[in-house]
Amino acid sequence: MGWGWAGRLAGMAKGSVEFVLRPFEGLPGEPDWVALKEVVPAATATARTTAEHGAKDVLVTTILPQAWPALHRSDGVVLLALQTTSSSGDASRDLAAALLEALDVEPGTAIETTGLPDAGPRLQDVLDLSVPFEVTVHDSFSYWLAPDVERTADLEAAIEDADAGIIDTAKVAAVESAYWCRMGAKEFLRWAQPHDEQTVLDGLARLHAKRESGFAGGKFIGYFRSSGLVVPVWELARGTEAEELEEPVAAFAPAFEAALASTEPLDANERRARAGLVARQVTLR
């Protein structure tokens, strides 16, 4: 049984919220929503609720303490976390439920659990879709705290403990939704794509068959799927820093875009390359 059917059955079993393959579709920066949900350890991004919901600025974040879904910080800032366990088959509905609850509680209150939401508004209904989803990658979770909070020794220690789990990550400015990271002694680029899976696989296969799928001395090693999108992964030449990727990725982008746009049938070599790519895929939530 395919991953989509498994998710649909899970959604049906859990309640009245139907399974949605691409829960962030229609939101500004859909691939960045997926990246912050799956591959970026510490980051924030901008959002704002509609006038109907108070035109309130929202700080979307990767994770909050104790995996809280949301936090109405003491200074009035509302934080919404993406790296939580979804309750239903629609992450957008789950997040909207947590956000609406956070808007209603007093400042200084964490939303510790939201339970299983019924059918209701989704992020696409609650957020102002004209507001860009602008991502800032952090090297510390200190943004969890309001600026006026007294930083006691216990609080500082808690932040330091959380920070110890952050892998080095940086957003590559040359293209949309691409993130460099260092894991142990290796560096990688993970680049979330806005296109459907078949288009991305065909494009990568065209380049891979010509041995043109790598850049900056690195190589394409596979991809994973999450929230209905594809995230290709490149292993980079040992020691490659994030800033060293800007020019090579910018130079690679036009060839990648042309391969994605091509509607020509794959030739025999490209079909073989594509079959190899499919064998390397991993599905995340």
C-alpha positions as CSV (number, residue, x, y, z in Angstrom):
1,M,0.0,0.0,0.0
2,G,1.4,3.4,-1.0
3,W,2.3,6.1,1.5
4,G,-0.6,8.3,0.3
5,W,-3.2,5.5,1.0
6,A,-1.7,4.8,4.4
7,G,-2.1,8.5,5.3
8,R,-5.6,8.5,4.1
9,L,-6.6,5.5,6.1
10,A,-4.9,7.0,9.2
11,G,-6.8,10.2,8.7
12,M,-10.1,8.4,8.3
13,A,-9.4,6.4,11.5
14,K,-8.6,9.5,13.5
15,G,-11.6,11.7,12.9
16,S,-13.5,13.9,10.6
17,V,-10.5,15.8,9.2
18,E,-9.7,14.4,5.8
19,F,-6.2,13.5,4.8
20,V,-4.4,16.2,2.8
21,L,-1.3,15.2,0.8
22,R,0.0,18.7,0.5
23,P,-1.2,20.5,3.6
24,F,0.8,23.7,2.9
25,E,-0.3,24.1,-0.7
26,G,-1.5,27.6,-1.4
27,L,0.5,29.2,1.4
28,P,3.3,31.6,0.5
29,G,6.6,29.7,0.5
30,E,5.2,26.2,0.6
31,P,8.6,24.5,0.2
32,D,10.0,26.6,3.2
33,W,7.0,25.4,5.3
34,V,8.1,21.8,4.6
35,A,11.8,22.6,5.2
36,L,11.1,24.1,8.6
37,K,8.8,21.2,9.5
38,E,11.4,18.6,8.6
39,V,15.0,19.6,8.0
40,V,15.8,22.9,9.7
41,P,16.5,22.7,13.5
42,A,16.1,26.3,14.6
43,A,14.4,29.0,12.5
44,T,11.5,31.5,12.4
45,A,9.4,32.9,9.6
46,T,6.9,35.7,9.2
47,A,3.2,35.3,8.9
48,R,0.1,37.3,9.8
49,T,-3.5,36.4,10.5
50,T,-6.3,37.8,8.4
51,A,-8.3,40.9,9.5
52,E,-11.1,38.5,10.6
53,H,-8.6,36.9,13.0
54,G,-7.2,40.2,14.3
55,A,-4.4,40.9,11.7
56,K,-2.0,39.5,14.3
57,D,1.7,39.0,13.5
58,V,2.7,35.4,14.0
59,L,6.2,34.0,14.4
60,V,6.2,30.5,12.8
61,T,9.0,28.4,14.3
62,T,10.5,25.0,13.9
63,I,10.0,23.8,17.5
64,L,9.1,25.1,20.9
65,P,10.0,23.8,24.4
66,Q,8.6,20.4,25.3
67,A,7.2,20.2,21.7
68,W,4.4,22.7,22.5
69,P,2.3,23.4,19.4
70,A,2.1,27.2,20.2
71,L,3.1,29.8,22.7
72,H,1.6,33.2,23.4
73,R,4.8,34.8,24.7
74,S,4.7,37.2,27.7
75,D,5.4,40.2,25.3
76,G,2.3,39.3,23.2
77,V,4.1,37.6,20.4
78,V,2.5,34.4,19.2
79,L,4.7,31.6,18.2
80,L,3.5,28.6,16.1
81,A,5.6,25.4,16.0
82,L,5.8,23.1,13.0
83,Q,7.8,20.3,14.4
84,T,5.0,18.7,16.4
85,T,3.0,15.5,16.1
86,S,0.1,16.0,13.8
87,S,-3.2,14.9,15.3
88,S,-5.2,14.5,12.1
89,G,-4.5,13.8,8.5
90,D,-4.2,17.5,7.7
91,A,-1.2,19.4,9.3
92,S,-2.7,22.7,8.2
93,R,-5.9,22.1,10.1
94,D,-3.9,21.0,13.2
95,L,-1.7,24.1,13.1
96,A,-4.6,26.4,12.5
97,A,-6.3,24.9,15.6
98,A,-3.2,25.5,17.7
99,L,-2.8,29.1,16.4
100,L,-6.4,30.1,17.1
101,E,-6.1,28.7,20.6
102,A,-2.9,30.6,21.2
103,L,-4.5,33.9,20.0
104,D,-7.3,33.4,22.6
105,V,-5.2,32.8,25.7
106,E,-3.4,35.3,27.9
107,P,0.2,36.4,27.2
108,G,2.6,34.1,28.9
109,T,0.6,31.0,28.2
110,A,1.8,27.9,26.3
111,I,-0.5,25.7,24.3
112,E,0.7,22.3,25.6
113,T,-1.6,20.1,23.7
114,T,-4.4,20.6,21.2
115,G,-6.0,17.2,21.0
116,L,-7.7,15.9,17.8
117,P,-9.3,18.9,16.0
118,D,-12.6,18.6,14.2
119,A,-13.0,19.9,10.6
120,G,-12.6,23.6,10.7
121,P,-10.4,26.5,9.3
122,R,-7.0,25.7,7.9
123,L,-3.9,27.9,7.8
124,Q,-5.0,28.9,4.3
125,D,-8.2,30.4,5.9
126,V,-6.6,32.0,8.9
127,L,-3.4,33.5,7.5
128,D,-3.1,36.6,5.2
129,L,-1.7,35.0,2.0
130,S,-0.2,38.3,0.9
131,V,2.4,38.3,3.7
132,P,5.7,36.7,2.5
133,F,7.0,33.7,4.4
134,E,10.5,35.1,5.1
135,V,12.7,32.6,6.9
136,T,15.5,33.4,9.4
137,V,17.8,30.6,10.5
138,H,19.0,30.8,14.1
139,D,22.0,29.2,15.9
140,S,20.1,29.4,19.3
141,F,16.6,28.9,20.6
142,S,16.9,32.1,22.7
143,Y,14.1,33.6,20.6
144,W,11.8,31.4,22.6
145,L,12.1,34.0,25.4
146,A,10.6,37.5,25.3
147,P,13.3,40.2,25.4
148,D,12.1,41.5,28.8
149,V,12.2,38.0,30.5
150,E,14.7,37.8,33.3
151,R,17.3,35.2,32.2
152,T,17.9,33.2,35.3
153,A,20.6,30.6,35.5
154,D,18.0,27.8,35.1
155,L,16.6,29.4,31.9
156,E,20.0,30.0,30.4
157,A,20.9,26.3,31.2
158,A,17.7,25.1,29.5
159,I,18.4,27.2,26.4
160,E,22.0,25.9,26.3
161,D,20.8,22.3,26.5
162,A,18.4,22.9,23.7
163,D,21.1,24.6,21.6
164,A,23.4,21.6,22.0
165,G,21.1,19.7,19.6
166,I,21.2,22.2,16.8
167,I,23.1,21.1,13.7
168,D,24.9,23.9,11.8
169,T,22.4,25.1,9.2
170,A,22.2,28.0,6.8
171,K,19.7,29.2,4.1
172,V,21.3,29.5,0.7
173,A,20.2,32.9,-0.7
174,A,20.9,32.1,-4.4
175,V,17.7,30.0,-4.8
176,E,14.4,29.5,-2.9
177,S,14.1,26.9,-0.1
178,A,17.6,25.5,-0.1
179,Y,19.4,24.7,3.1
180,W,23.1,23.9,3.7
181,C,23.9,21.8,6.8
182,R,26.8,20.2,8.5
183,M,26.2,16.8,10.1
184,G,29.3,15.4,11.8
185,A,32.2,15.6,9.3
186,K,29.9,16.0,6.2
187,E,28.1,18.8,4.6
188,F,24.8,18.6,2.6
189,L,22.4,20.7,0.7
190,R,18.7,20.0,1.0
191,W,16.5,21.8,-1.5
192,A,12.8,21.7,-1.1
193,Q,11.0,21.8,-4.5
194,P,7.6,23.4,-5.3
195,H,6.9,21.1,-8.2
196,D,5.1,17.8,-8.2
197,E,7.1,14.7,-7.6
198,Q,7.1,13.3,-11.1
199,T,8.3,16.6,-12.5
200,V,11.2,16.8,-10.1
201,L,12.2,13.1,-10.6
202,D,12.2,13.6,-14.4
203,G,14.2,16.7,-14.2
204,L,16.8,15.1,-11.9
205,A,16.9,12.0,-14.1
206,R,17.7,14.2,-17.2
207,L,20.7,15.8,-15.4
208,H,21.8,12.6,-13.6
209,A,22.0,10.7,-16.9
210,K,24.4,13.4,-18.3
211,R,26.4,13.4,-15.0
212,E,25.3,17.0,-14.5
213,S,23.3,16.6,-11.3
214,G,26.1,17.8,-9.0
215,F,27.8,21.1,-8.3
216,A,30.5,22.6,-6.1
217,G,32.4,19.2,-6.2
218,G,29.4,17.5,-4.6
219,K,27.0,14.8,-5.8
220,F,23.3,14.2,-5.8
221,I,22.6,11.3,-3.4
222,G,18.8,11.0,-3.2
223,Y,15.7,12.7,-2.0
224,F,12.9,12.4,0.5
225,R,9.2,13.3,0.4
226,S,7.3,15.2,3.0
227,S,4.0,17.0,3.1
228,G,3.5,16.1,-0.6
229,L,6.8,17.7,-1.8
230,V,10.2,16.4,-2.8
231,V,13.4,17.5,-1.1
232,P,16.5,16.5,-3.2
233,V,19.7,16.0,-1.2
234,W,23.3,16.7,-2.3
235,E,26.4,15.6,-0.4
236,L,28.9,18.3,-0.8
237,A,32.7,18.3,-1.1
238,R,34.2,17.8,2.4
239,G,34.5,21.1,4.2
240,T,32.2,23.1,1.9
241,E,30.9,26.2,3.8
242,A,27.4,27.7,3.2
243,E,28.7,30.9,1.6
244,E,30.8,28.8,-0.9
245,L,27.6,27.4,-2.3
246,E,26.0,30.6,-3.5
247,E,27.7,30.9,-6.8
248,P,27.7,27.2,-7.8
249,V,24.0,26.8,-6.9
250,A,23.2,30.0,-8.8
251,A,25.1,28.6,-11.8
252,F,23.4,25.2,-11.5
253,A,19.8,26.6,-11.1
254,P,19.2,27.4,-14.8
255,A,20.1,23.9,-16.0
256,F,17.9,22.4,-13.3
257,E,15.0,24.7,-14.2
258,A,15.4,23.8,-17.9
259,A,15.3,20.1,-17.0
260,L,12.2,20.6,-14.8
261,A,10.5,22.4,-17.6
262,S,11.3,19.9,-20.3
263,T,8.3,17.8,-21.6
264,E,10.4,15.6,-23.9
265,P,10.0,11.8,-23.1
266,L,12.9,10.4,-21.1
267,D,15.4,8.4,-23.2
268,A,16.7,5.0,-22.2
269,N,19.6,6.4,-20.2
270,E,17.3,8.9,-18.4
271,R,14.8,6.2,-17.6
272,R,17.5,4.1,-16.0
273,A,18.7,7.1,-14.1
274,R,15.2,7.7,-12.9
275,A,14.7,4.2,-11.7
276,G,17.9,4.6,-9.6
277,L,16.6,7.8,-8.1
278,V,13.3,6.2,-7.1
279,A,15.3,3.5,-5.2
280,R,16.9,6.3,-3.1
281,Q,13.7,7.9,-1.8
282,V,12.6,8.1,1.8
283,T,9.2,9.3,3.0
284,L,9.0,11.5,6.1
285,R,5.6,12.0,7.7
